[in-house]
Amino acid sequence: MQNYHLLPALTGKTLIKKISVILFLVAGILCSCKQNNKPVDRQPKPGAKLANDSAVKIYLNVIGLKYPKDSLESAVKLYKTALAEDPESKLVFYNFLNCYNYMNNYNASIALCSAWLKKNPEDVDVQYQRSMIYELQGKSELAKSGFKAVVDEIGKKQIPKIDTSLTPVQIDELLVDASLLYIAEKDNSKSLSLVNQLKASFPDNTRIEGVYNTIIKNNRLERIKEHLNYKGSGVALR
């Protein structure tokens, strides 16, 4: 059986077309996977995998407009079963979180993140995910600690010399760092400085240009909304 895993919010047609937005959306997940050395795509235990795969099938059919939206309630039950079977599966956790976010059930998303953090308090990525939800809800004070954890984690890294010797992998890692900093800090100066250095060495790189254009617009809250599948002012931030 296929092992289903959906990275946060990578399902919208518009997002898939935009490499700059994709880099912003995957930034957080890369941060904690490196820190904790726990691959997010570790195979869940058999019972958890079965429930996870069934839930993801429902989710995909809902976003593909083949199933009604209320079918996601069945997906939620399956994710709960999967996480009960394998509480340490980050793959199941992220699929479950993505489902709640798509439903705009942000209070449930926060509860899910908080339960995970009780067992994994040093998980910077989940702190980051929760902080974005708090920020969307206008709870900036509650968001501060998670965003600070991301900035501190990046500050510990040894950044390679930025010149034309950088590999594509190194470029993407630096773009992810810039994307994280852009969201985690309300001031975009650090992220813009990093991307400007990359632009100077790689003026024709479309990935760099895409992230640069996103940062220069300084519409941070819109990026958070895209990540969290926020569907507009008509949806309650519950």
C-alpha positions as CSV (number, residue, x, y, z in Angstrom):
1,M,0.0,0.0,0.0
2,Q,1.2,3.5,-0.8
3,N,2.5,5.6,2.0
4,Y,0.7,8.9,1.9
5,H,2.2,12.0,3.1
6,L,1.1,15.6,2.4
7,L,3.5,18.4,3.3
8,P,1.6,21.3,4.8
9,A,-0.6,23.2,2.3
10,L,1.0,21.9,-0.8
11,T,-2.3,21.0,-2.4
12,G,-3.6,24.2,-3.9
13,K,-3.2,24.6,-7.6
14,T,-2.0,28.1,-7.3
15,L,0.7,27.2,-4.7
16,I,2.0,24.3,-6.7
17,K,2.8,26.8,-9.6
18,K,4.9,29.1,-7.4
19,I,8.3,27.9,-6.3
20,S,8.7,30.9,-4.0
21,V,5.5,30.1,-2.1
22,I,6.4,26.4,-2.0
23,L,9.8,27.2,-0.4
24,F,7.9,29.3,2.2
25,L,5.6,26.4,3.0
26,V,8.1,23.7,3.4
27,A,10.5,25.8,5.4
28,G,9.3,24.9,8.8
29,I,9.3,21.1,8.3
30,L,12.9,21.1,7.1
31,C,14.0,23.1,10.2
32,S,13.0,20.5,12.8
33,C,13.8,17.4,10.7
34,K,17.4,18.5,10.6
35,Q,17.4,19.4,14.3
36,N,15.8,16.3,15.6
37,N,17.2,13.9,13.0
38,K,13.8,12.3,12.7
39,P,12.7,12.0,9.1
40,V,9.1,13.1,8.6
41,D,8.5,10.2,6.2
42,R,9.3,7.4,8.6
43,Q,6.9,4.5,8.0
44,P,4.1,4.5,10.5
45,K,3.2,1.4,12.3
46,P,1.0,-0.9,10.2
47,G,-2.3,0.0,11.9
48,A,-1.5,3.7,11.8
49,K,-0.4,3.5,8.2
50,L,-3.7,1.9,7.2
51,A,-5.8,4.6,8.9
52,N,-3.5,7.4,7.6
53,D,-3.7,6.2,4.0
54,S,-7.5,6.0,4.2
55,A,-7.7,9.5,5.7
56,V,-5.5,11.0,3.0
57,K,-7.6,9.4,0.3
58,I,-10.7,11.2,1.7
59,Y,-8.8,14.4,2.0
60,L,-7.5,14.3,-1.6
61,N,-11.0,13.5,-2.9
62,V,-12.4,16.5,-0.9
63,I,-9.9,19.0,-2.3
64,G,-10.5,17.4,-5.8
65,L,-14.2,18.2,-5.3
66,K,-15.1,14.5,-5.6
67,Y,-16.3,14.2,-2.0
68,P,-18.3,16.8,0.0
69,K,-16.4,18.8,2.6
70,D,-18.1,17.2,5.5
71,S,-16.3,14.0,4.5
72,L,-13.3,15.5,6.3
73,E,-15.0,14.6,9.6
74,S,-14.4,10.9,8.7
75,A,-10.8,11.8,7.8
76,V,-10.4,13.4,11.3
77,K,-11.6,10.2,13.0
78,L,-9.1,8.1,10.9
79,Y,-6.2,10.5,11.8
80,K,-7.1,10.2,15.4
81,T,-7.0,6.4,15.1
82,A,-3.6,6.6,13.3
83,L,-2.1,8.9,15.9
84,A,-3.3,6.7,18.7
85,E,-1.7,3.7,17.0
86,D,1.6,5.5,16.4
87,P,1.8,8.7,18.6
88,E,5.4,9.4,17.4
89,S,4.6,9.4,13.7
90,K,5.4,12.8,12.3
91,L,4.0,11.8,9.0
92,V,0.6,11.2,10.5
93,F,0.8,14.3,12.7
94,Y,1.4,16.6,9.7
95,N,-1.3,15.0,7.6
96,F,-3.7,15.5,10.5
97,L,-2.6,19.1,11.0
98,N,-3.0,19.8,7.3
99,C,-6.5,18.4,7.4
100,Y,-7.5,20.6,10.4
101,N,-6.0,23.7,8.7
102,Y,-7.8,23.0,5.5
103,M,-11.0,22.9,7.6
104,N,-9.9,26.2,9.1
105,N,-10.4,24.5,12.5
106,Y,-7.5,26.3,14.0
107,N,-8.3,25.7,17.6
108,A,-8.1,22.0,16.9
109,S,-4.8,22.6,15.1
110,I,-3.4,24.4,18.2
111,A,-4.6,21.6,20.5
112,L,-2.9,19.0,18.2
113,C,0.4,21.0,18.2
114,S,0.2,21.5,21.9
115,A,-0.3,17.8,22.6
116,W,2.7,17.0,20.4
117,L,4.9,19.6,22.1
118,K,4.1,18.1,25.6
119,K,5.9,15.0,24.4
120,N,8.4,16.8,22.2
121,P,9.0,20.2,23.7
122,E,12.1,20.9,21.7
123,D,10.4,20.3,18.3
124,V,11.1,23.7,16.7
125,D,9.0,23.0,13.6
126,V,5.8,22.3,15.5
127,Q,6.4,25.4,17.6
128,Y,6.7,27.3,14.3
129,Q,3.5,25.7,13.0
130,R,1.6,26.7,16.1
131,S,3.0,30.2,16.1
132,M,1.7,30.8,12.6
133,I,-1.8,29.8,13.7
134,Y,-1.6,32.1,16.7
135,E,-0.4,34.9,14.4
136,L,-3.4,34.3,12.1
137,Q,-5.7,34.5,15.1
138,G,-4.2,37.8,16.1
139,K,-2.5,36.3,19.2
140,S,1.0,37.7,18.5
141,E,2.1,37.4,22.1
142,L,1.5,33.6,22.1
143,A,3.3,33.4,18.7
144,K,6.5,35.0,20.0
145,S,8.2,32.0,21.6
146,G,7.8,29.7,18.7
147,F,9.0,32.2,16.2
148,K,12.0,33.0,18.5
149,A,12.9,29.3,18.6
150,V,13.1,29.3,14.8
151,V,15.3,32.4,14.7
152,D,17.6,31.0,17.4
153,E,17.8,27.7,15.5
154,I,18.9,29.4,12.3
155,G,21.4,31.5,14.3
156,K,23.1,28.3,15.5
157,K,23.8,27.2,11.9
158,Q,27.0,27.7,10.2
159,I,26.1,29.5,7.0
160,P,28.4,28.7,4.0
161,K,30.2,31.5,2.2
162,I,27.7,32.9,-0.3
163,D,29.4,32.9,-3.7
164,T,29.1,31.1,-7.0
165,S,30.5,27.9,-5.5
166,L,27.2,27.2,-3.7
167,T,25.5,24.0,-4.8
168,P,21.7,23.9,-5.7
169,V,21.0,22.1,-2.4
170,Q,22.9,24.8,-0.4
171,I,21.0,27.5,-2.3
172,D,17.7,25.9,-1.5
173,E,18.6,25.5,2.2
174,L,19.5,29.2,2.4
175,L,16.2,30.1,0.7
176,V,14.4,28.0,3.3
177,D,16.2,29.9,6.0
178,A,15.3,33.2,4.4
179,S,11.7,32.1,4.2
180,L,11.6,31.1,7.9
181,L,13.1,34.4,9.0
182,Y,10.6,36.3,6.9
183,I,7.7,34.6,8.7
184,A,9.3,34.4,12.2
185,E,10.4,38.1,12.2
186,K,8.0,40.9,11.5
187,D,11.1,42.9,10.2
188,N,12.1,41.4,6.8
189,S,15.6,42.9,6.8
190,K,17.5,39.7,7.7
191,S,15.7,37.6,5.2
192,L,16.0,40.2,2.5
193,S,19.8,40.6,3.2
194,L,20.3,36.9,2.8
195,V,18.4,36.7,-0.5
196,N,20.1,39.8,-1.8
197,Q,23.5,38.1,-1.3
198,L,22.2,35.1,-3.2
199,K,20.9,37.4,-6.0
200,A,24.3,39.0,-6.3
201,S,26.0,35.6,-7.0
202,F,23.1,34.0,-9.0
203,P,21.3,36.9,-10.8
204,D,19.5,34.5,-13.2
205,N,18.2,32.0,-10.6
206,T,14.4,31.9,-10.8
207,R,14.0,30.3,-7.3
208,I,16.0,33.1,-5.7
209,E,14.1,35.7,-7.7
210,G,10.7,34.2,-6.6
211,V,11.6,34.3,-2.9
212,Y,13.0,37.8,-3.3
213,N,9.8,39.0,-4.9
214,T,7.7,37.5,-2.1
215,I,9.9,39.1,0.6
216,I,10.1,42.5,-1.0
217,K,6.3,42.7,-1.1
218,N,6.4,42.3,2.7
219,N,2.9,40.7,2.8
220,R,3.8,38.3,5.6
221,L,0.3,37.7,6.8
222,E,-0.8,36.6,3.3
223,R,2.0,34.0,3.3
224,I,0.8,32.7,6.6
225,K,-2.8,32.5,5.3
226,E,-1.7,30.6,2.2
227,H,0.2,28.1,4.4
228,L,-2.8,27.6,6.7
229,N,-5.3,27.4,3.9
230,Y,-7.2,30.3,5.3
231,K,-10.4,30.7,3.2
232,G,-11.2,34.3,3.8
233,S,-12.9,36.7,6.2
234,G,-16.1,34.7,6.0
235,V,-14.5,31.8,7.9
236,A,-14.4,32.0,11.7
237,L,-10.9,31.6,13.1
238,R,-12.1,28.9,15.5
